[in-house]
Amino acid sequence: MHFVAMLGLHTPILYFHDAAITSVSAPIAILIVALSLLMLQFIVRTKATIVAPKHSVRERILTMHYVGMAGMQLCKFVYTAIGIISSSVLAVGLRIVAFGVA
């Protein structure tokens, strides 16, 4: 979904995606979501077996986004520890608000 949306994005600056880095990004999300779904399907459901896949998916989706952004060329991002941590906390907080509104 994200990659198709990025293909449709038209900006006033020219940028490219590094195929190798971008190709690593998608399998991260696909494999971890598949693993989490398998865990939920075939392991006896307890609070721990439900919480573990949820946190695992959250962390891997964040990883997938940052790896995907690293694949953008001519528009280099500057990553700092505080920036990654604050954006991750903000994403989790907004997710909680979104689910609360829904």
C-alpha positions as CSV (number, residue, x, y, z in Angstrom):
1,M,0.0,0.0,0.0
2,H,2.7,2.4,1.0
3,F,4.8,1.8,-2.1
4,V,1.9,2.2,-4.5
5,A,1.0,5.5,-2.7
6,M,4.5,6.7,-3.1
7,L,4.4,6.0,-6.8
8,G,1.4,8.3,-7.1
9,L,3.0,11.1,-5.1
10,H,4.1,14.1,-7.2
11,T,6.4,16.6,-5.4
12,P,8.2,19.7,-6.7
13,I,11.5,17.9,-6.0
14,L,12.9,15.0,-7.9
15,Y,13.6,11.8,-5.8
16,F,14.3,8.2,-6.5
17,H,14.0,5.0,-4.4
18,D,17.1,2.8,-4.1
19,A,15.7,-0.6,-5.3
20,A,17.9,-2.7,-3.0
21,I,17.0,-0.9,0.2
22,T,13.4,-0.5,-0.7
23,S,13.2,-4.3,-1.5
24,V,14.3,-5.1,2.0
25,S,11.6,-2.9,3.5
26,A,8.5,-4.7,2.3
27,P,9.5,-8.3,3.4
28,I,10.1,-7.0,6.9
29,A,6.5,-6.0,7.3
30,I,5.1,-9.0,5.4
31,L,7.0,-11.7,7.2
32,I,6.5,-10.3,10.7
33,V,2.7,-9.8,10.2
34,A,2.5,-13.4,8.8
35,L,4.5,-14.7,11.8
36,S,2.2,-12.8,14.2
37,L,-0.9,-14.1,12.5
38,L,0.4,-17.7,12.7
39,M,1.1,-17.2,16.4
40,L,-2.4,-16.0,17.0
41,Q,-3.9,-18.8,15.0
42,F,-1.9,-21.8,16.3
43,I,-0.8,-21.0,19.9
44,V,-3.3,-21.1,22.7
45,R,-4.5,-17.6,23.3
46,T,-3.5,-16.1,26.6
47,K,-2.9,-12.5,27.4
48,A,0.8,-12.9,26.8
49,T,0.3,-14.6,23.4
50,I,-2.0,-11.8,22.3
51,V,0.2,-9.0,23.5
52,A,3.5,-10.3,22.1
53,P,2.5,-10.3,18.4
54,K,0.9,-6.9,18.8
55,H,4.1,-5.4,20.1
56,S,6.2,-7.3,17.6
57,V,4.1,-6.0,14.7
58,R,4.3,-2.4,16.0
59,E,8.1,-2.5,16.2
60,R,8.5,-4.1,12.8
61,I,6.2,-1.7,11.1
62,L,8.2,1.2,12.5
63,T,11.3,-0.6,11.2
64,M,9.8,-1.0,7.8
65,H,9.0,2.7,7.6
66,Y,12.5,3.8,8.5
67,V,14.1,1.3,6.1
68,G,11.8,2.5,3.4
69,M,12.6,6.1,4.0
70,A,16.3,5.2,4.0
71,G,15.8,4.0,0.4
72,M,14.8,7.4,-0.8
73,Q,17.6,9.1,-2.8
74,L,18.2,12.8,-3.4
75,C,16.1,13.5,-0.3
76,K,18.3,12.2,2.5
77,F,16.8,12.1,5.9
78,V,18.8,12.8,9.0
79,Y,18.0,10.4,11.7
80,T,18.7,11.1,15.4
81,A,17.9,8.9,18.3
82,I,15.6,11.5,19.8
83,G,13.8,11.9,16.5
84,I,13.2,8.2,16.1
85,I,12.1,7.8,19.7
86,S,9.8,10.8,19.6
87,S,8.2,9.8,16.3
88,S,7.6,6.3,17.6
89,V,6.0,7.5,20.8
90,L,3.9,9.9,18.8
91,A,2.8,7.1,16.4
92,V,1.8,4.9,19.3
93,G,-0.1,7.7,21.1
94,L,-1.9,8.7,17.9
95,R,-2.8,5.1,17.3
96,I,-4.4,4.9,20.8
97,V,-6.3,8.1,20.1
98,A,-7.5,6.8,16.7
99,F,-8.8,3.6,18.2
100,G,-10.5,5.5,21.0
101,V,-12.2,7.7,18.5
102,A,-13.2,4.7,16.3
